[in-house]
Structure formats: C-alpha cells, structure tokens
Amino acid sequence: MQVTVHAAKTHLSKLIEAALNGEDVVIARGRRPVARIVPIPQRPFTIGLLRGQVAGSGPDFFEPMTPEELALWEGEA
C-alpha cells in the first residue's frame, strides 16, 4: 500500500498495524516514494537463560556472612 505523507500522519496507527501484519507500507510525497514502514524484528526472550551460571543466587544469598566470609570479602584474609 502506498499513502501520502498527509494520510500517513492521519492514519499512522493503522499503518503500523498493517506493517506488523506483513503488509508493505510506503509513504510518498506526491507520487514519489520516500519512506517505508517496516516492523522491527523481535528476538524471543528466554526465561532462565543464566540459570545455574550466576553465583550467589541460592537461597542463602541474603543471609549474613560468616566472620570468615566477611574477612575474605573485605580483603583481610
């Protein structure tokens, strides 16, 4: 579909939906095409991508450190 700049301003939401649905949307000045509306590819989000790879995420993560751990943390040991 080709629309004028004026029509694109008026119907932008509908044109975006059309592009998301796979339609080719071209914006023209007069009869000369000048821009195209295309969807941005979405990458799938993987839940738990780093599970097991991040240290300190266990149930004891928020517990107070032992005196030995605290000394190591502060560089005293």
PDB file of N, CA, C and O in Angstrom, chain B, residues numbered from 101:
ATOM      1  N   MET B 101       0.843  -1.164   0.000  1.00  0.00           N
ATOM      2  CA  MET B 101       0.000   0.000   0.000  1.00  0.00           C
ATOM      3  C   MET B 101       0.892   1.232   0.000  1.00  0.00           C
ATOM      4  O   MET B 101       1.917   1.267   0.680  1.00  0.00           O
ATOM      5  N   GLN B 102       0.502   2.228  -0.756  1.00  0.00           N
ATOM      6  CA  GLN B 102       1.237   3.497  -0.790  1.00  0.00           C
ATOM      7  C   GLN B 102       0.294   4.607  -0.353  1.00  0.00           C
ATOM      8  O   GLN B 102      -0.831   4.714  -0.840  1.00  0.00           O
ATOM      9  N   VAL B 103       0.778   5.443   0.588  1.00  0.00           N
ATOM     10  CA  VAL B 103      -0.034   6.546   1.096  1.00  0.00           C
ATOM     11  C   VAL B 103       0.781   7.824   1.049  1.00  0.00           C
ATOM     12  O   VAL B 103       2.011   7.790   1.006  1.00  0.00           O
ATOM     13  N   THR B 104       0.085   8.953   1.059  1.00  0.00           N
ATOM     14  CA  THR B 104       0.776  10.243   1.088  1.00  0.00           C
ATOM     15  C   THR B 104       1.235  10.547   2.513  1.00  0.00           C
ATOM     16  O   THR B 104       0.805   9.898   3.467  1.00  0.00           O
ATOM     17  N   VAL B 105       2.104  11.533   2.642  1.00  0.00           N
ATOM     18  CA  VAL B 105       2.578  11.950   3.959  1.00  0.00           C
ATOM     19  C   VAL B 105       1.390  12.392   4.814  1.00  0.00           C
ATOM     20  O   VAL B 105       1.312  12.054   5.995  1.00  0.00           O
ATOM     21  N   HIS B 106       0.472  13.143   4.223  1.00  0.00           N
ATOM     22  CA  HIS B 106      -0.703  13.605   4.969  1.00  0.00           C
ATOM     23  C   HIS B 106      -1.523  12.421   5.483  1.00  0.00           C
ATOM     24  O   HIS B 106      -1.928  12.403   6.646  1.00  0.00           O
ATOM     25  N   ALA B 107      -1.766  11.442   4.626  1.00  0.00           N
ATOM     26  CA  ALA B 107      -2.535  10.262   5.042  1.00  0.00           C
ATOM     27  C   ALA B 107      -1.780   9.469   6.108  1.00  0.00           C
ATOM     28  O   ALA B 107      -2.391   8.907   7.018  1.00  0.00           O
ATOM     29  N   ALA B 108      -0.450   9.426   5.994  1.00  0.00           N
ATOM     30  CA  ALA B 108       0.351   8.708   6.991  1.00  0.00           C
ATOM     31  C   ALA B 108       0.227   9.370   8.362  1.00  0.00           C
ATOM     32  O   ALA B 108       0.127   8.686   9.381  1.00  0.00           O
ATOM     33  N   LYS B 109       0.235  10.709   8.382  1.00  0.00           N
ATOM     34  CA  LYS B 109       0.065  11.420   9.656  1.00  0.00           C
ATOM     35  C   LYS B 109      -1.301  11.113  10.262  1.00  0.00           C
ATOM     36  O   LYS B 109      -1.426  10.908  11.470  1.00  0.00           O
ATOM     37  N   THR B 110      -2.307  11.087   9.421  1.00  0.00           N
ATOM     38  CA  THR B 110      -3.676  10.885   9.885  1.00  0.00           C
ATOM     39  C   THR B 110      -3.926   9.456  10.356  1.00  0.00           C
ATOM     40  O   THR B 110      -4.664   9.242  11.318  1.00  0.00           O
ATOM     41  N   HIS B 111      -3.317   8.476   9.686  1.00  0.00           N
ATOM     42  CA  HIS B 111      -3.623   7.063   9.944  1.00  0.00           C
ATOM     43  C   HIS B 111      -2.406   6.262  10.400  1.00  0.00           C
ATOM     44  O   HIS B 111      -2.302   5.074  10.096  1.00  0.00           O
ATOM     45  N   LEU B 112      -1.493   6.891  11.119  1.00  0.00           N
ATOM     46  CA  LEU B 112      -0.241   6.228  11.487  1.00  0.00           C
ATOM     47  C   LEU B 112      -0.466   4.919  12.245  1.00  0.00           C
ATOM     48  O   LEU B 112       0.186   3.920  11.941  1.00  0.00           O
ATOM     49  N   SER B 113      -1.360   4.902  13.209  1.00  0.00           N
ATOM     50  CA  SER B 113      -1.605   3.678  13.985  1.00  0.00           C
ATOM     51  C   SER B 113      -2.057   2.531  13.092  1.00  0.00           C
ATOM     52  O   SER B 113      -1.594   1.401  13.248  1.00  0.00           O
ATOM     53  N   LYS B 114      -2.957   2.817  12.160  1.00  0.00           N
ATOM     54  CA  LYS B 114      -3.445   1.780  11.242  1.00  0.00           C
ATOM     55  C   LYS B 114      -2.335   1.304  10.315  1.00  0.00           C
ATOM     56  O   LYS B 114      -2.262   0.118   9.990  1.00  0.00           O
ATOM     57  N   LEU B 115      -1.470   2.220   9.888  1.00  0.00           N
ATOM     58  CA  LEU B 115      -0.365   1.839   9.003  1.00  0.00           C
ATOM     59  C   LEU B 115       0.654   0.971   9.740  1.00  0.00           C
ATOM     60  O   LEU B 115       1.208   0.033   9.166  1.00  0.00           O
ATOM     61  N   ILE B 116       0.896   1.285  11.003  1.00  0.00           N
ATOM     62  CA  ILE B 116       1.807   0.456  11.797  1.00  0.00           C
ATOM     63  C   ILE B 116       1.231  -0.950  11.947  1.00  0.00           C
ATOM     64  O   ILE B 116       1.955  -1.935  11.800  1.00  0.00           O
ATOM     65  N   GLU B 117      -0.050  -1.046  12.233  1.00  0.00           N
ATOM     66  CA  GLU B 117      -0.690  -2.363  12.349  1.00  0.00           C
ATOM     67  C   GLU B 117      -0.589  -3.133  11.037  1.00  0.00           C
ATOM     68  O   GLU B 117      -0.334  -4.337  11.037  1.00  0.00           O
ATOM     69  N   ALA B 118      -0.791  -2.436   9.918  1.00  0.00           N
ATOM     70  CA  ALA B 118      -0.687  -3.089   8.615  1.00  0.00           C
ATOM     71  C   ALA B 118       0.726  -3.627   8.399  1.00  0.00           C
ATOM     72  O   ALA B 118       0.893  -4.747   7.916  1.00  0.00           O
ATOM     73  N   ALA B 119       1.735  -2.844   8.750  1.00  0.00           N
ATOM     74  CA  ALA B 119       3.120  -3.294   8.607  1.00  0.00           C
ATOM     75  C   ALA B 119       3.393  -4.492   9.508  1.00  0.00           C
ATOM     76  O   ALA B 119       4.068  -5.436   9.094  1.00  0.00           O
ATOM     77  N   LEU B 120       2.875  -4.465  10.737  1.00  0.00           N
ATOM     78  CA  LEU B 120       3.059  -5.592  11.651  1.00  0.00           C
ATOM     79  C   LEU B 120       2.394  -6.855  11.129  1.00  0.00           C
ATOM     80  O   LEU B 120       2.822  -7.965  11.446  1.00  0.00           O
ATOM     81  N   ASN B 121       1.349  -6.687  10.331  1.00  0.00           N
ATOM     82  CA  ASN B 121       0.646  -7.827   9.745  1.00  0.00           C
ATOM     83  C   ASN B 121       1.239  -8.256   8.409  1.00  0.00           C
ATOM     84  O   ASN B 121       0.650  -9.076   7.705  1.00  0.00           O
ATOM     85  N   GLY B 122       2.400  -7.708   8.054  1.00  0.00           N
ATOM     86  CA  GLY B 122       3.103  -8.155   6.859  1.00  0.00           C
ATOM     87  C   GLY B 122       2.855  -7.349   5.600  1.00  0.00           C
ATOM     88  O   GLY B 122       3.393  -7.675   4.542  1.00  0.00           O
ATOM     89  N   GLU B 123       2.057  -6.313   5.696  1.00  0.00           N
ATOM     90  CA  GLU B 123       1.767  -5.510   4.508  1.00  0.00           C
ATOM     91  C   GLU B 123       2.906  -4.524   4.241  1.00  0.00           C
ATOM     92  O   GLU B 123       3.492  -3.978   5.176  1.00  0.00           O
ATOM     93  N   ASP B 124       3.210  -4.302   2.975  1.00  0.00           N
ATOM     94  CA  ASP B 124       4.241  -3.340   2.573  1.00  0.00           C
ATOM     95  C   ASP B 124       3.615  -1.947   2.603  1.00  0.00           C
ATOM     96  O   ASP B 124       2.680  -1.667   1.852  1.00  0.00           O
ATOM     97  N   VAL B 125       4.131  -1.073   3.474  1.00  0.00           N
ATOM     98  CA  VAL B 125       3.576   0.275   3.630  1.00  0.00           C
ATOM     99  C   VAL B 125       4.629   1.280   3.182  1.00  0.00           C
ATOM    100  O   VAL B 125       5.706   1.374   3.770  1.00  0.00           O
ATOM    101  N   VAL B 126       4.304   2.032   2.131  1.00  0.00           N
ATOM    102  CA  VAL B 126       5.216   3.020   1.562  1.00  0.00           C
ATOM    103  C   VAL B 126       4.578   4.396   1.693  1.00  0.00           C
ATOM    104  O   VAL B 126       3.397   4.577   1.397  1.00  0.00           O
ATOM    105  N   ILE B 127       5.381   5.371   2.146  1.00  0.00           N
ATOM    106  CA  ILE B 127       4.911   6.752   2.262  1.00  0.00           C
ATOM    107  C   ILE B 127       5.503   7.536   1.099  1.00  0.00           C
ATOM    108  O   ILE B 127       6.691   7.422   0.798  1.00  0.00           O
ATOM    109  N   ALA B 128       4.655   8.335   0.450  1.00  0.00           N
ATOM    110  CA  ALA B 128       5.090   9.070  -0.735  1.00  0.00           C
ATOM    111  C   ALA B 128       4.805  10.558  -0.588  1.00  0.00           C
ATOM    112  O   ALA B 128       3.840  10.976   0.051  1.00  0.00           O
ATOM    113  N   ARG B 129       5.687  11.342  -1.210  1.00  0.00           N
ATOM    114  CA  ARG B 129       5.434  12.781  -1.381  1.00  0.00           C
ATOM    115  C   ARG B 129       4.939  12.933  -2.807  1.00  0.00           C
ATOM    116  O   ARG B 129       5.682  12.753  -3.772  1.00  0.00           O
ATOM    117  N   GLY B 130       3.675  13.266  -2.908  1.00  0.00           N
ATOM    118  CA  GLY B 130       3.080  13.254  -4.243  1.00  0.00           C
ATOM    119  C   GLY B 130       3.031  11.809  -4.709  1.00  0.00           C
ATOM    120  O   GLY B 130       2.396  10.968  -4.072  1.00  0.00           O
ATOM    121  N   ARG B 131       3.701  11.518  -5.822  1.00  0.00           N
ATOM    122  CA  ARG B 131       3.752  10.136  -6.324  1.00  0.00           C
ATOM    123  C   ARG B 131       5.114   9.489  -6.110  1.00  0.00           C
ATOM    124  O   ARG B 131       5.324   8.338  -6.493  1.00  0.00           O
ATOM    125  N   ARG B 132       6.040  10.227  -5.499  1.00  0.00           N
ATOM    126  CA  ARG B 132       7.406   9.719  -5.319  1.00  0.00           C
ATOM    127  C   ARG B 132       7.552   9.054  -3.947  1.00  0.00           C
ATOM    128  O   ARG B 132       7.437   9.729  -2.924  1.00  0.00           O
ATOM    129  N   PRO B 133       7.805   7.735  -3.912  1.00  0.00           N
ATOM    130  CA  PRO B 133       8.006   7.048  -2.634  1.00  0.00           C
ATOM    131  C   PRO B 133       9.239   7.591  -1.913  1.00  0.00           C
ATOM    132  O   PRO B 133      10.297   7.757  -2.521  1.00  0.00           O
ATOM    133  N   VAL B 134       9.099   7.868  -0.611  1.00  0.00           N
ATOM    134  CA  VAL B 134      10.218   8.422   0.154  1.00  0.00           C
ATOM    135  C   VAL B 134      10.535   7.632   1.423  1.00  0.00           C
ATOM    136  O   VAL B 134      11.629   7.774   1.968  1.00  0.00           O
ATOM    137  N   ALA B 135       9.618   6.813   1.900  1.00  0.00           N
ATOM    138  CA  ALA B 135       9.872   6.064   3.137  1.00  0.00           C
ATOM    139  C   ALA B 135       9.031   4.795   3.156  1.00  0.00           C
ATOM    140  O   ALA B 135       8.035   4.668   2.444  1.00  0.00           O
ATOM    141  N   ARG B 136       9.465   3.871   3.989  1.00  0.00           N
ATOM    142  CA  ARG B 136       8.745   2.605   4.142  1.00  0.00           C
ATOM    143  C   ARG B 136       8.591   2.325   5.637  1.00  0.00           C
ATOM    144  O   ARG B 136       9.520   2.545   6.414  1.00  0.00           O
ATOM    145  N   ILE B 137       7.433   1.846   6.026  1.00  0.00           N
ATOM    146  CA  ILE B 137       7.208   1.430   7.410  1.00  0.00           C
ATOM    147  C   ILE B 137       7.380  -0.082   7.458  1.00  0.00           C
ATOM    148  O   ILE B 137       6.679  -0.828   6.774  1.00  0.00           O
ATOM    149  N   VAL B 138       8.329  -0.516   8.280  1.00  0.00           N
ATOM    150  CA  VAL B 138       8.584  -1.954   8.430  1.00  0.00           C
ATOM    151  C   VAL B 138       8.656  -2.289   9.920  1.00  0.00           C
ATOM    152  O   VAL B 138       9.104  -1.466  10.719  1.00  0.00           O
ATOM    153  N   PRO B 139       8.222  -3.484  10.295  1.00  0.00           N
ATOM    154  CA  PRO B 139       8.323  -3.864  11.706  1.00  0.00           C
ATOM    155  C   PRO B 139       9.767  -4.180  12.084  1.00  0.00           C
ATOM    156  O   PRO B 139      10.545  -4.647  11.253  1.00  0.00           O
ATOM    157  N   ILE B 140      10.115  -3.923  13.332  1.00  0.00           N
ATOM    158  CA  ILE B 140      11.430  -4.280  13.847  1.00  0.00           C
ATOM    159  C   ILE B 140      11.355  -5.732  14.310  1.00  0.00           C
ATOM    160  O   ILE B 140      10.467  -6.083  15.087  1.00  0.00           O
ATOM    161  N   PRO B 141      12.274  -6.583  13.845  1.00  0.00           N
ATOM    162  CA  PRO B 141      12.237  -7.988  14.275  1.00  0.00           C
ATOM    163  C   PRO B 141      12.396  -8.093  15.792  1.00  0.00           C
ATOM    164  O   PRO B 141      13.261  -7.445  16.382  1.00  0.00           O
ATOM    165  N   GLN B 142      11.563  -8.905  16.405  1.00  0.00           N
ATOM    166  CA  GLN B 142      11.604  -9.102  17.854  1.00  0.00           C
ATOM    167  C   GLN B 142      12.337 -10.403  18.157  1.00  0.00           C
ATOM    168  O   GLN B 142      12.011 -11.455  17.607  1.00  0.00           O
ATOM    169  N   ARG B 143      13.334 -10.320  19.041  1.00  0.00           N
ATOM    170  CA  ARG B 143      14.037 -11.526  19.461  1.00  0.00           C
ATOM    171  C   ARG B 143      13.259 -12.158  20.610  1.00  0.00           C
ATOM    172  O   ARG B 143      12.759 -11.449  21.483  1.00  0.00           O
ATOM    173  N   PRO B 144      13.154 -13.483  20.616  1.00  0.00           N
ATOM    174  CA  PRO B 144      12.446 -14.125  21.724  1.00  0.00           C
ATOM    175  C   PRO B 144      13.220 -13.971  23.028  1.00  0.00           C
ATOM    176  O   PRO B 144      14.451 -14.002  23.036  1.00  0.00           O
ATOM    177  N   PHE B 145      12.502 -13.807  24.114  1.00  0.00           N
ATOM    178  CA  PHE B 145      13.100 -13.673  25.438  1.00  0.00           C
ATOM    179  C   PHE B 145      13.069 -15.042  26.107  1.00  0.00           C
ATOM    180  O   PHE B 145      12.008 -15.655  26.231  1.00  0.00           O
ATOM    181  N   THR B 146      14.220 -15.512  26.532  1.00  0.00           N
ATOM    182  CA  THR B 146      14.312 -16.810  27.178  1.00  0.00           C
ATOM    183  C   THR B 146      14.380 -16.624  28.686  1.00  0.00           C
ATOM    184  O   THR B 146      15.312 -16.009  29.204  1.00  0.00           O
ATOM    185  N   ILE B 147      13.397 -17.154  29.377  1.00  0.00           N
ATOM    186  CA  ILE B 147      13.377 -17.071  30.835  1.00  0.00           C
ATOM    187  C   ILE B 147      14.360 -18.095  31.388  1.00  0.00           C
ATOM    188  O   ILE B 147      14.385 -19.245  30.948  1.00  0.00           O
ATOM    189  N   GLY B 148      15.159 -17.674  32.343  1.00  0.00           N
ATOM    190  CA  GLY B 148      16.113 -18.583  32.969  1.00  0.00           C
ATOM    191  C   GLY B 148      17.349 -18.827  32.138  1.00  0.00           C
ATOM    192  O   GLY B 148      18.003 -19.859  32.290  1.00  0.00           O
ATOM    193  N   LEU B 149      17.677 -17.903  31.269  1.00  0.00           N
ATOM    194  CA  LEU B 149      18.815 -18.071  30.370  1.00  0.00           C
ATOM    195  C   LEU B 149      20.114 -18.315  31.128  1.00  0.00           C
ATOM    196  O   LEU B 149      20.944 -19.104  30.675  1.00  0.00           O
ATOM    197  N   LEU B 150      20.313 -17.661  32.266  1.00  0.00           N
ATOM    198  CA  LEU B 150      21.561 -17.796  33.027  1.00  0.00           C
ATOM    199  C   LEU B 150      21.412 -18.691  34.259  1.00  0.00           C
ATOM    200  O   LEU B 150      22.275 -18.687  35.137  1.00  0.00           O
ATOM    201  N   ARG B 151      20.341 -19.442  34.324  1.00  0.00           N
ATOM    202  CA  ARG B 151      20.126 -20.299  35.497  1.00  0.00           C
ATOM    203  C   ARG B 151      21.319 -21.240  35.681  1.00  0.00           C
ATOM    204  O   ARG B 151      21.735 -21.932  34.752  1.00  0.00           O
ATOM    205  N   GLY B 152      21.851 -21.246  36.890  1.00  0.00           N
ATOM    206  CA  GLY B 152      22.976 -22.116  37.210  1.00  0.00           C
ATOM    207  C   GLY B 152      24.329 -21.541  36.847  1.00  0.00           C
ATOM    208  O   GLY B 152      25.352 -22.133  37.190  1.00  0.00           O
ATOM    209  N   GLN B 153      24.370 -20.403  36.163  1.00  0.00           N
ATOM    210  CA  GLN B 153      25.630 -19.801  35.746  1.00  0.00           C
ATOM    211  C   GLN B 153      26.013 -18.604  36.600  1.00  0.00           C
ATOM    212  O   GLN B 153      27.148 -18.132  36.523  1.00  0.00           O
ATOM    213  N   VAL B 154      25.100 -18.108  37.404  1.00  0.00           N
ATOM    214  CA  VAL B 154      25.358 -16.921  38.210  1.00  0.00           C
ATOM    215  C   VAL B 154      25.547 -17.345  39.660  1.00  0.00           C
ATOM    216  O   VAL B 154      24.664 -17.970  40.247  1.00  0.00           O
ATOM    217  N   ALA B 155      26.687 -17.009  40.233  1.00  0.00           N
ATOM    218  CA  ALA B 155      26.954 -17.364  41.625  1.00  0.00           C
ATOM    219  C   ALA B 155      26.187 -16.436  42.559  1.00  0.00           C
ATOM    220  O   ALA B 155      25.936 -15.278  42.224  1.00  0.00           O
ATOM    221  N   GLY B 156      25.824 -16.937  43.711  1.00  0.00           N
ATOM    222  CA  GLY B 156      25.160 -16.102  44.702  1.00  0.00           C
ATOM    223  C   GLY B 156      23.677 -15.955  44.490  1.00  0.00           C
ATOM    224  O   GLY B 156      23.072 -15.005  44.985  1.00  0.00           O
ATOM    225  N   SER B 157      23.078 -16.880  43.763  1.00  0.00           N
ATOM    226  CA  SER B 157      21.641 -16.760  43.550  1.00  0.00           C
ATOM    227  C   SER B 157      20.865 -17.822  44.323  1.00  0.00           C
ATOM    228  O   SER B 157      19.668 -18.007  44.100  1.00  0.00           O
ATOM    229  N   GLY B 158      21.546 -18.518  45.233  1.00  0.00           N
ATOM    230  CA  GLY B 158      20.899 -19.564  46.006  1.00  0.00           C
ATOM    231  C   GLY B 158      20.066 -19.001  47.141  1.00  0.00           C
ATOM    232  O   GLY B 158      20.005 -17.787  47.334  1.00  0.00           O
ATOM    233  N   PRO B 159      19.423 -19.891  47.893  1.00  0.00           N
ATOM    234  CA  PRO B 159      18.550 -19.432  48.982  1.00  0.00           C
ATOM    235  C   PRO B 159      19.300 -18.723  50.100  1.00  0.00           C
ATOM    236  O   PRO B 159      18.695 -17.955  50.848  1.00  0.00           O
ATOM    237  N   ASP B 160      20.620 -18.965  50.237  1.00  0.00           N
ATOM    238  CA  ASP B 160      21.385 -18.332  51.313  1.00  0.00           C
ATOM    239  C   ASP B 160      22.023 -17.009  50.885  1.00  0.00           C
ATOM    240  O   ASP B 160      22.812 -16.438  51.637  1.00  0.00           O
ATOM    241  N   PHE B 161      21.701 -16.528  49.719  1.00  0.00           N
ATOM    242  CA  PHE B 161      22.329 -15.321  49.182  1.00  0.00           C
ATOM    243  C   PHE B 161      22.120 -14.110  50.087  1.00  0.00           C
ATOM    244  O   PHE B 161      23.021 -13.285  50.231  1.00  0.00           O
ATOM    245  N   PHE B 162      20.950 -13.996  50.694  1.00  0.00           N
ATOM    246  CA  PHE B 162      20.638 -12.825  51.507  1.00  0.00           C
ATOM    247  C   PHE B 162      20.915 -13.036  53.000  1.00  0.00           C
ATOM    248  O   PHE B 162      20.609 -12.172  53.822  1.00  0.00           O
ATOM    249  N   GLU B 163      21.482 -14.162  53.334  1.00  0.00           N
ATOM    250  CA  GLU B 163      21.825 -14.431  54.729  1.00  0.00           C
ATOM    251  C   GLU B 163      23.113 -13.697  55.087  1.00  0.00           C
ATOM    252  O   GLU B 163      23.938 -13.445  54.208  1.00  0.00           O
ATOM    253  N   PRO B 164      23.304 -13.348  56.367  1.00  0.00           N
ATOM    254  CA  PRO B 164      24.547 -12.677  56.784  1.00  0.00           C
ATOM    255  C   PRO B 164      25.764 -13.570  56.537  1.00  0.00           C
ATOM    256  O   PRO B 164      25.673 -14.795  56.615  1.00  0.00           O
ATOM    257  N   MET B 165      26.895 -12.944  56.241  1.00  0.00           N
ATOM    258  CA  MET B 165      28.133 -13.687  56.011  1.00  0.00           C
ATOM    259  C   MET B 165      28.715 -14.152  57.338  1.00  0.00           C
ATOM    260  O   MET B 165      28.527 -13.528  58.382  1.00  0.00           O
ATOM    261  N   THR B 166      29.424 -15.265  57.260  1.00  0.00           N
ATOM    262  CA  THR B 166      30.157 -15.723  58.440  1.00  0.00           C
ATOM    263  C   THR B 166      31.353 -14.795  58.625  1.00  0.00           C
ATOM    264  O   THR B 166      31.728 -14.087  57.690  1.00  0.00           O
ATOM    265  N   PRO B 167      31.959 -14.783  59.810  1.00  0.00           N
ATOM    266  CA  PRO B 167      33.147 -13.938  60.007  1.00  0.00           C
ATOM    267  C   PRO B 167      34.265 -14.245  59.002  1.00  0.00           C
ATOM    268  O   PRO B 167      34.968 -13.335  58.561  1.00  0.00           O
ATOM    269  N   GLU B 168      34.430 -15.526  58.639  1.00  0.00           N
ATOM    270  CA  GLU B 168      35.458 -15.895  57.661  1.00  0.00           C
ATOM    271  C   GLU B 168      35.132 -15.321  56.277  1.00  0.00           C
ATOM    272  O   GLU B 168      36.012 -14.788  55.602  1.00  0.00           O
ATOM    273  N   GLU B 169      33.864 -15.431  55.858  1.00  0.00           N
ATOM    274  CA  GLU B 169      33.454 -14.890  54.559  1.00  0.00           C
ATOM    275  C   GLU B 169      33.593 -13.373  54.531  1.00  0.00           C
ATOM    276  O   GLU B 169      34.016 -12.799  53.527  1.00  0.00           O
ATOM    277  N   LEU B 170      33.237 -12.731  55.631  1.00  0.00           N
ATOM    278  CA  LEU B 170      33.339 -11.281  55.715  1.00  0.00           C
ATOM    279  C   LEU B 170      34.794 -10.829  55.607  1.00  0.00           C
ATOM    280  O   LEU B 170      35.085  -9.833  54.946  1.00  0.00           O
ATOM    281  N   ALA B 171      35.703 -11.552  56.249  1.00  0.00           N
ATOM    282  CA  ALA B 171      37.128 -11.221  56.163  1.00  0.00           C
ATOM    283  C   ALA B 171      37.627 -11.372  54.733  1.00  0.00           C
ATOM    284  O   ALA B 171      38.395 -10.536  54.257  1.00  0.00           O
ATOM    285  N   LEU B 172      37.201 -12.431  54.037  1.00  0.00           N
ATOM    286  CA  LEU B 172      37.582 -12.609  52.628  1.00  0.00           C
ATOM    287  C   LEU B 172      37.012 -11.475  51.774  1.00  0.00           C
ATOM    288  O   LEU B 172      37.695 -10.947  50.897  1.00  0.00           O
ATOM    289  N   TRP B 173      35.766 -11.109  52.035  1.00  0.00           N
ATOM    290  CA  TRP B 173      35.098 -10.048  51.275  1.00  0.00           C
ATOM    291  C   TRP B 173      35.829  -8.718  51.421  1.00  0.00           C
ATOM    292  O   TRP B 173      35.979  -7.969  50.456  1.00  0.00           O
ATOM    293  N   GLU B 174      36.277  -8.437  52.630  1.00  0.00           N
ATOM    294  CA  GLU B 174      36.941  -7.165  52.900  1.00  0.00           C
ATOM    295  C   GLU B 174      38.439  -7.218  52.632  1.00  0.00           C
ATOM    296  O   GLU B 174      39.147  -6.240  52.870  1.00  0.00           O
ATOM    297  N   GLY B 175      38.927  -8.357  52.136  1.00  0.00           N
ATOM    298  CA  GLY B 175      40.334  -8.470  51.773  1.00  0.00           C
ATOM    299  C   GLY B 175      41.270  -8.590  52.956  1.00  0.00           C
ATOM    300  O   GLY B 175      42.455  -8.271  52.848  1.00  0.00           O
ATOM    301  N   GLU B 176      40.758  -9.042  54.072  1.00  0.00           N
ATOM    302  CA  GLU B 176      41.578  -9.153  55.278  1.00  0.00           C
ATOM    303  C   GLU B 176      42.173 -10.543  55.448  1.00  0.00           C
ATOM    304  O   GLU B 176      43.044 -10.735  56.297  1.00  0.00           O
ATOM    305  N   ALA B 177      41.733 -11.497  54.675  1.00  0.00           N
ATOM    306  CA  ALA B 177      42.242 -12.865  54.855  1.00  0.00           C
ATOM    307  C   ALA B 177      43.152 -13.265  53.715  1.00  0.00           C
ATOM    308  O   ALA B 177      43.670 -14.381  53.701  1.00  0.00           O
TER     309      ALA B 177
END
